[in-house]
Amino acid sequence: GNLTEIVFCMNCLKKGLLRVVQVSMLGSVLSNLLLVLGCAFLVGGTRWDEQSFNKTAAVTNSGLLVIAVLALSLPSILDATH
């Protein structure tokens, strides 16, 4: 869980493995978001025939996901290209 990720990232930072920490955090964010979304679809599909979603919340969460991906991936991309 989250405690394991924190311990792992702290150990990697002490050893100077910044790239490993960045990729680990990016993978953690994406997998958690996809897991929660998949569970919501699965449970909602078994319980109701038709689902409705809050458009404002969906747009806000999508925007936050894009910002998180960019914030974690752009430093790696810039470092690799320069």
Secondary structure, 3 states (H helix, E strand, C coil): CHHHHHHHHHHHHHCCCHHHHHHHHHHHHHHHHHHHHHHHHHHHHHHCCCCCCCHHHHHHHHHHHHHHHHHHHHHHHHHHHC
